[in-house]
Amino acid sequence: MNHFHDIYPFTAIVGQEQMKKALVLNAINPRIGGVLIKGEKGTAKSTAARALALLLPDRLVVDGCIFGCDPADAGGLCPDCRKRAPDLPEGKARMRVVELPISATEDKVVGSLDIGHALKNGEVKFEPGILAQAHRNILYVDEVNLLNDHIVDVLLDAAAMGMNFVEREGVSYVHPSAFILIGTMNPEEGELRPQLLDRFGLCVEIGGIRDVDTRVEVIRRRQKYDDAPEAFIRSFESQEEELRERIVRARELLPGVGVSDAMVKMIAQVCIDMAVDGHRADITMMKTAATIAAYNGRTAVNDEDVREAAELVLSHRMRRRPFSEQQMDRQKMEQSIQKSQNERQQPHHEPEHRHPHQPGENATPDGSATTRFAEGQPFTIDPATLSVPRRIDSFKREGNGRRSVTESRDGKYVRSRIPERAGPDIALDATIRAAAPRQKEREGTLAVKIGTSDIREKVRERRMGNTVLFVVDASGSMGAEQRMTAVKGAILSLLIDAYQKRDRVGLVVFRGKGAEVLLPPTSSVELARISLQQIPVGGKTPLAHGLSKAYEVLMREMMINHHTIPRLYLISDGKANVSMGSGSPMDDARGMASHIQKAGIPSFVIDSEQGFVTFGLAQALAGDLGAQYLRLEDLQADKLAGIVKGIGM
């Protein structure tokens, strides 16, 4: 919605070549389906997205059309332009970057009833939304993983079809909405659902530059830009123009690019061998390979185009178990390409034997290799028999998303609905929209005459879910490989459930003389898995310190997010030999446990004690915590499943 004038030049961005290539390919061929840029903060994601608009030539538009329709595209005209065709006044417009705010409601995105027109004339008229403004422009969504899933679904549907279908509040309208979709996200703040990831045509994962000289060049260029932006932009004008002309030539060449049967077969074989779901990857890969060929000034797709397209298209579509690394297996991809090349060279010979290391139709999906935790394989969650009381306020948990509908009035207003019965949380805007077309037929002296059937209520959503904090005994008594492996397996199983519910997870470890927060609560369970691998083991057992640190972390989390539901998992044998002061180590631990119970934090104690002689210390501690007690050897999948499900919503 904003047009930026002093934009950092696209060609001035240092490094990040794959990201820049993915953006340029979408500029050449928007039908690729957009690009998702994943990476840590400060890696030029937003800068590159905004700079792309300046590379693109002016567009021919229908003068006065709110959608900026292309007068040369009779099939893609909006309803108003279609009525006026073929005598359409022409004009030119610059490409714009239209930003989709994280707080955007469905009305703002898809459009809604024009209230002013309806009140004045008693007629239904469509008021365009962000998807209308984005037509033939760039739609930029920063932190796309923080958007409401429903909004993401809407914009990805429009991106795929090139049209926006509106059916709401008496409005039935269809308008073109073909745009270049650019989404950026920081994986540390949580992942997109696989179903939504698949809807992005390309995906690039970037990181900070580690080469000193290159980083120095980044600093120098940025300083020059900040000191004199206009002079800096002029210094890159020739490079910008060269790339702009290359994009224009590629656009003109693209319709004539051919993809031979051999290349299509190679694309299909690679997708099969890489075990991606569905057929969207194959189709996108073919479009991308053709676009790469056009960018390189060729009219035929070759093996290298397919190889480069696979890197961009498949990385986020790899079928995988939770927490497996989302990375391309380049060796497997090369084997697949080599196999297609060999078959092309010998088209009349069927291979008698498959090479034992060569992937095939029944190859194991990429990323499904056995996890490092021997006892922690994913399992199906069964209905629970154990549960804890739900909050009275209370939530309606719909699905596994990080945002859920709430019946209270403190959530974010996202849409409206017809209420079952009248309540205090009326959606005034939606109510007026519903009443507006009926004003002429109603009697009365009120400025706006509202009937009972017009009433709409607000549907609110807010972030909610569990904050799961693992408190792990990493003292010397846990050093036996079998015990720590079992502990890690148990935690991994619980992490899988947190992944499915989009809960926040954290990790506290106590050993030696104190406790440390190995991972503060985060929405990225991938970070939790990595931290789990790095748990240090050895030293004494400062149990009270671990409980104190856990209490501190959870209380801080509840202060920041009033709607989170804390969960504490203590994994220990219950022994303590380090005090917090001059008292008994065990008394300190039990006192801290009682403090946690009084704070109302639901807890679970998983006893790691082994051997014929047991002291029952963990069980006694569970009593002080008011916690559910379990033994480590009891944590088989079927038993753990009931507990995991029971403590959820």
Residue, then its C-alpha position, 0 to 999 in steps of 0.5 A: m500500500n506504500h510506494f517507497h521512493d528511496i529504496y536500497p537498490f536491488t543490485a547493491i545487496v551483497g551476497q544472498e544470490q539464491m534469494k535474489k535469483a528466486l525474486v527475479l524468477n517470480a518477477i519474470n513469471p508470477r505464475i511460479g507462485g511466489v517465494l518464501i524467504k526464511g532466515e534470521k533477522g537482519t539478512a536483507k529479506s525485507t530490503a530485497a523484497r521492497a527493492l524488487a519493485l524498482l526493477l520492474p517496468d511500468r505497467l499498461v493499465v486501464d485508466g481509472c480502474i481500481f484494480g489496474c487491469d491490463p487493457a490487453d488482457a480481455g480475459g483478466l478484466c474486472p467486472d467494471c472494465r468488462k462492461r466498458a470494453p473494448d473502449l478502455p482508456e489506457g495509462k501507465a503505472r509503476m509497480r507497487v509493493v502492497e504490504l499485508p499487515i499482521s493485524a489485517t482482518e479478513d474484511k481488509v484483505v478480501g474486501s467488503l461492502d461499501i458502507g457509505h454507498a449502501l447507506k446513501n443509495g441503499e445499494v450493494k457495492f463492493e469495497p476493494g481490499i488488499l487483494a484488489q490493490a495487490h493485483r499486478n503488483i507485489l504483495y509483501v507479507d513480513e513475518v507470514n508465519l505470525l499471520n492468522d492461518h485463515i488469512v494465509d489460506v485466503l491470500l494463497d488461494a488468490a495467488a494460486m487462482g489469480m482471482n479473489f472470490v468474495e461472498r459475504e454480507g450480501v456481497s457477491y463479487v469476483h475480481p482479478s488478483a494476480f500478484i507476485l507473492i513474497g513472504t518472509m519469516n524468521p523460523e525461530e518464531g515458529e514454522l508455517r504448517p506444511q500445507l501452507l508451505d506447499r502453497f509457496g512456489l519457491c522457498v529460500e533459506i538464508g543466513g548471515i554472511r560469515d566471510v569478513d571481507t563480505r561483511v565489511e562490504v555490507i557495512r560500507r555500502r549501507q553507510k554510503y546509502d545512509d549518508a547520501p541515499e540519492a547519490f548511492i542509488r545513482s551509482f547503481e543505476s546502470q546495474e539496475e537498468e541492465l537487470r531490468e532489461r534482462i527481466v524484460r527480455a526474459r518475459e518476452l522469451l518465456p512463452g517460446v521456451g520449450v520443455s522436452d518430454a525428457m526434461v518433464k520426465m526428469i522433473a517427475q523422476v526427481c520429485i518421486d525420488m525426493a518423496v514429495d507429496g502431491h503434484r504441485a512440486d512437479i508443475t512448479m518445477m517445470k515452470t521454474a526451469a522454463t523461467i530459468a532458461a528464459y532468464n539465461g536467454r535460451t528457448a529450451v530447458n536443460d539439465e542444469d535448469v532442472r537442477e537449479a529449479a529443484e533447489l528452489v522448489l523442493s526444499h520446503r516440500m520434503r516429506r518428513r517426520p517432525f524435527s527431522e532436518q528440512q534440507m535437500d539431499r543433494q546427493k539423492m537429487e544428483q543420483s536421480i538426475q543421473k538416472s534420468q540422463n542414463e535412461r535418456q542416453q539408452p532409451h530402448h533398454e530397461p534397467e535390469h537392476r536398480h543400484p542399491h544406493q539409487p533411490g526409486e519409487n518406494a524410497t524412504p522419504d527424505g528426512s525420515a532417518t532414525t532420530r538420534f534418540a533411540e526411544g522417541q519415535p513419533f506415535t499416534i495420540d490416543p484419547a486421554t483418560l487423564s486431564v487437568p481442569r480447564r480455565i473457566d474463561s474459557f477457550k474454544r480450541e479449534g485445530n492445532g493453530r497457535r491462535s484460537v477462538t475465544e469467548s472472552r472479549d479481550g482477543k483480536y477482532v478477526r471477523s464477524r458472524i450471526p449470533e445465536r443470541a444477542g450479546p454485548d460484543i456487537a460488531l458494529d461495522a458488520t452490523i451497519r453493513a448488513a443493514a445498509p442495503r435495507q435503509k430505503e425500505r425501512e421506516g423511521t427517523l434514525a440515521v441508520k435503521i437496524g433490525t434484529s436480523d442485521i445484528r452481527e457479533k465479533v469473532r475474536e482470536r488470541r494467541m493461546g496454548n501451553t508453555v511447556l517447560f522441561v526441567v531436566d536433571a543432568s547431574g552425574s547420576m544421569g550420565a549412564e547412556q541408557r538413562m539419558t537416552a531414555v530421558k531424551g526419548a521421552i522429551l522428544s515424544l512430548l515435543i512432537d505433541a507440542y509441535q502439533k499444537r504449536d505450543r511454546v517450549g523451553l528447557v531448564v537443565f540443572r547440574g553442578k552448582g546451579a541451573e541454567v535456561l538452555l532454551p527460553p520458551t519459544s514457538s520453535v520446537e526445532l530449537a528445542r530439539i537442537s538444545l535437547q541434543q546438547i544437554p551437558v551431563g555431570g556433576k552434583t544435583p542442585l534440584a532446588h536450583g532447577l525448580s527455582k529457575a523453572y518457577e522464575v521462567l514460567m512466572r515471567e512467561m505468564m506475566i508476558n502472556h496472560h493466556t498461556i497455560p504453563r506446564l512443568y515437566l521435571i525429569s529427575d530421580g528426586k535426589a538433591n545434594v546442593s542446597m540454596g543456602s545453609g539448609s538441607p538440599m532436600d528441604d530446599a527442593r521440597g520447599m520450592a516444590s510447594h511454592i510451585q504448587k501454590a502458584g497453580i502451575p500444573s506439573f508432572v514428575i518423571d522418575s528416572e531412578q533405576g535399580f532394585v533399591t529405590f528411595g522414592l524421593a521423586q514420588a515424594l517430590a511429586g506430592d509436594l508439587g501436586a504433580q502427576y507421578l510417572r516412572l521413566e520405564d513406564l513412558q511407553a508410547d501408549k502410556l505417554a500418549g494418554i498423558v500428553k493428550g490429557i494435559g492438553m486442551 
